[in-house]
Amino acid sequence: MPDARNGERASLQGGTGGRGGPRRPRAASLHPGAWWLWSLALGTAATRTTNPLLLALLITVSAYVVATRRPHTPWSRSYGAFVKLALAVLLIRLAFAVVLGSPIPGTHVLLALPEVPLPHWAQGIRLGGDVTAEALVFALYDGLKLATLLICVGAANALASPSRLLKSLPGALYELGVAVVVALTFAPNLIADVRRLRSARRLRGRPDKGVRGLLHVGLPVLEGALERSVALAAAMDARGYGRTAEVPPAVRRTTAALTLGGLLGVCAGTYGLLTAEGGTYGLPVLLAGVAAALAGLWLGGRRTLRTRYRPDRWDVRAWLVSASGAAVAALLALAASRDPAALHPGVVPLVAPALPLWPAAAVLLGLLPAFLTPAPEPPASETSAPDAANTRKEPS
């Protein structure tokens, strides 16, 4: 038996995990800020076009990355809820076009609804009337753009951990970070509670669908999600997130001046870029505002005492993921300025949208995170069960 004991001792020193069998190496995960930059860049690209083919391609890209790189956690299941919300927004936009009409003129009348006469002070608004194909197509393009933006935000919620994102924020934004994390964890906890309560009602033989099931599930779900979010905020506050250090008054005044001046510079520079008259000073003012705001945040972080356990590092993969999303947004913005007819197909006269080749190729750059980032770790049940089945007890 000495050989068996020596082998067991060697396996323990080599990284055996006891009950769970051999311990797996911890996979290096991507920085959560990179996922948010990638998702927001795709959402920015969606705002630059109304071409339904390009918007559908953006939705497909985000869905593929979420399907391949989504971690096995309860909060990562929120992507489906954002897809349903996007579909609801699209249907509401079409319903408004049918009921309230549209300013888009059209000749292809699909149906004629009875029109309700309105007083003279409500000019420009109508209830009912002719519903044209041009008005419906315009509403479809407009609603699909907003739906794509919501789906891109849902991809960020499904891929990035809210608690890890809070650790990565600068110290000057810790109060804002706590509020944002509470808000971001509300929706995933809401979805997890819905699944749990619906399965519990099914096991008890009670209805979990329809209006009756919604009424019995809605209140406990809202209460549970709110309690979890508030408990998270209380736990972070108990661990010292509210501590501040004493800084000289000159530093406080300088921090406030830099932050306020930087935000004003960002607003003025953005306005200059959006207007034709301010194209010469817009970019310099914007860059100066961003630099002043970053300097103010750096100085403001000196008054916050924070320690980070195993901080997330911004590595080469985070740069590549962020750059892939930024490239999609920049190329679609360039295409919108050079060929607006391809990215904004007309509805009067009504024509079928065409897929522009190089903007579509630019959208495909958003697939790079599916190949550059590590695969998510399997659930604990999947890793421990095979190892436990393969281990056998050695005789002593």
C-alpha angles and dihedrals in degrees: 000000000000090000092053092049092047090050091049091049091049092049091051091051090048093060110280111169100214109226095015095051122230112010114243119225113255110253116231107246127209123258109265091225090062091057091051093048090049093049095045090049090054089049090051089052089052091057091057096064143040095192104127092210093056091044091051089049091053090051090049092050093051092045093051093050091047092048093051102036105030111122122233097254133119094246091054091069092073092093092083091052091054090050090053090047090052091051090050091051090050093050092047090051091052091047091053090051091052098044102033098031129227135258089230110105118226143177101198103085112196099180139348118228123194108266119227114220113237130196122265094258089063095063114153092034124092135175114215125341130126118348111208130196091235092057092049093048091049090050090047092054092046095047093045090057092055091043091054091051091053092049091052090052088049089055090057091050091051097046105038124063111231094213093051090048090055091055090055096054118103117259094250090064099049094113091050090044093055091051092047093049091051089051094046094048092050095074097046092046089048091056093045091052091049091055092046096048094044092052090047091052091049091053090052092049095247125135115266099178136064129032095309094052091046092053092051094045102037101072097046090046094053092045094049095047092048092048092052093049093048090046089054091051091048092049092051091048091049090054093059106271090138099056118119133188128223114257129180117268091242090059092050092051092046091050093051093047094049094046095046093042091047093052091048090049091051091051093047093045092049090050090050092052092050095051128066094226095055099050093110099053100026100086098043092048091047093051092047091050093050091049092049092047092050090049090051091050091049092052091044091055091065091074093055119079107210135161125193124211111212095344119211112253124220100230135171093280091056090053091049094048092049091045092052092056093043090051091054092051094045095047093048090049089051091048091049091055096044101038109017093162092064095049095039108041114199126245098195103087094024110239133168113257117247126213111241109219106218096041088051090051088050091054090053088063086076089072092071095093089063089064103030101050126071120260115258118263114258118248118278092248092058094049099043100043098062092042092050091049093051096049120088131187114255117223113250 
